[in-house]
Amino acid sequence: MFANTAEFYDLIYSFKNYENEAAMIRNLINAEHPHAKTILDVACGTGEHARFLAADFSVDGIDLQPEFVQVAQRKAVTGEFKVADMRSFELEKKYDVVQCLFSSIGYLTSGEDVISALKCFRQHLRPGGIVVVEPWFTPDVYEAGVPHMAPPIDAPNLKIVRMNVSEKVGHLSLLRFHYLIARKEGVEHVEEDHQLALYTIDEMQSFFDSANLLVKYDPVGIFGRGIYVAREKA
């Protein structure tokens, strides 16, 4: 999904305060599972959350993007980071917390895939463990036809502008990112298409239920998109 721009990911998303988000995740874990010591970060990206959470927890991670896994491993050297699909991974370890943040669950565009992922999350929980999922937008919140521009990157030898206009087809949001990347060699135009499913809260709760997880929902969460916290049903 970010194969053409992986090297610039941390720069493009430098507007996110990962340290503050990690503090909020830490507080959530302490409230929901005060004895938690281990975290599996699913769709870990470049390991920014893991980097800060590693001060208090043992953090491992998985991601589909090999370049991200390599970067994450360098940032959180004490953890184990692997390339894996959230719908079908099998690890030898189990965890107190399995988390999936920054709306990565939205990339699963069918309910069946979401349920498969949640079942994998549950299967990797230690007794008493929790699943933490930060969702993508709900259909009533997402607006199509809105121009967006990420904060531009203005380094001495690198300039990046990313723009898109939000689109919607059925239950999918379409993000067609256009990048202008200027380096000494010249200006490059790169395009990426991202599709994320727009699930209602009721749909998400039904997916957790189908995965044998008892869930509760906080509409605010850590980045304004809400958050789900779930436990295996008794």
BELWO-V917922 format. One record per backbone hydrogen bond with DSSP energy under -1.0 kcal/mol. CO is the residue of the C=O (numbers start at 0). NH is the residue of the N-H. If there is no record, write none. Layout:
co=CO nh=NH
co=CO nh=NH
This chain:
co=1 nh=4
co=1 nh=5
co=4 nh=7
co=5 nh=8
co=7 nh=11
co=8 nh=12
co=10 nh=13
co=12 nh=15
co=15 nh=17
co=16 nh=20
co=17 nh=21
co=18 nh=22
co=19 nh=23
co=20 nh=24
co=21 nh=25
co=22 nh=26
co=23 nh=27
co=24 nh=28
co=25 nh=29
co=26 nh=30
co=27 nh=31
co=28 nh=32
co=32 nh=35
co=36 nh=57
co=37 nh=96
co=38 nh=59
co=39 nh=98
co=40 nh=61
co=43 nh=46
co=46 nh=50
co=47 nh=51
co=48 nh=52
co=49 nh=53
co=51 nh=54
co=52 nh=55
co=52 nh=56
co=57 nh=38
co=59 nh=40
co=60 nh=81
co=61 nh=42
co=61 nh=43
co=62 nh=83
co=64 nh=68
co=65 nh=69
co=66 nh=70
co=67 nh=71
co=68 nh=72
co=69 nh=73
co=70 nh=74
co=71 nh=75
co=75 nh=78
co=79 nh=60
co=81 nh=62
co=84 nh=87
co=94 nh=125
co=95 nh=129
co=96 nh=39
co=97 nh=131
co=98 nh=41
co=99 nh=133
co=100 nh=103
co=102 nh=105
co=103 nh=106
co=104 nh=107
co=105 nh=196
co=109 nh=113
co=110 nh=114
co=111 nh=115
co=112 nh=116
co=113 nh=117
co=114 nh=118
co=115 nh=119
co=116 nh=120
co=117 nh=121
co=118 nh=122
co=120 nh=123
co=121 nh=124
co=123 nh=94
co=125 nh=128
co=129 nh=97
co=130 nh=229
co=131 nh=99
co=132 nh=227
co=137 nh=140
co=137 nh=141
co=145 nh=165
co=147 nh=163
co=152 nh=159
co=157 nh=154
co=158 nh=181
co=159 nh=152
co=160 nh=179
co=161 nh=149
co=162 nh=177
co=163 nh=147
co=165 nh=144
co=166 nh=173
co=168 nh=171
co=170 nh=197
co=171 nh=168
co=172 nh=195
co=173 nh=166
co=174 nh=176
co=174 nh=193
co=176 nh=191
co=177 nh=162
co=178 nh=189
co=179 nh=160
co=180 nh=187
co=181 nh=158
co=182 nh=185
co=185 nh=182
co=187 nh=180
co=189 nh=178
co=191 nh=176
co=193 nh=174
co=195 nh=172
co=199 nh=203
co=200 nh=204
co=201 nh=205
co=202 nh=206
co=203 nh=207
co=204 nh=208
co=205 nh=209
co=206 nh=210
co=207 nh=212
co=208 nh=211
co=211 nh=232
co=213 nh=230
co=215 nh=228
co=217 nh=226
co=219 nh=225
co=226 nh=217
co=227 nh=132
co=228 nh=215
co=229 nh=130
co=230 nh=213
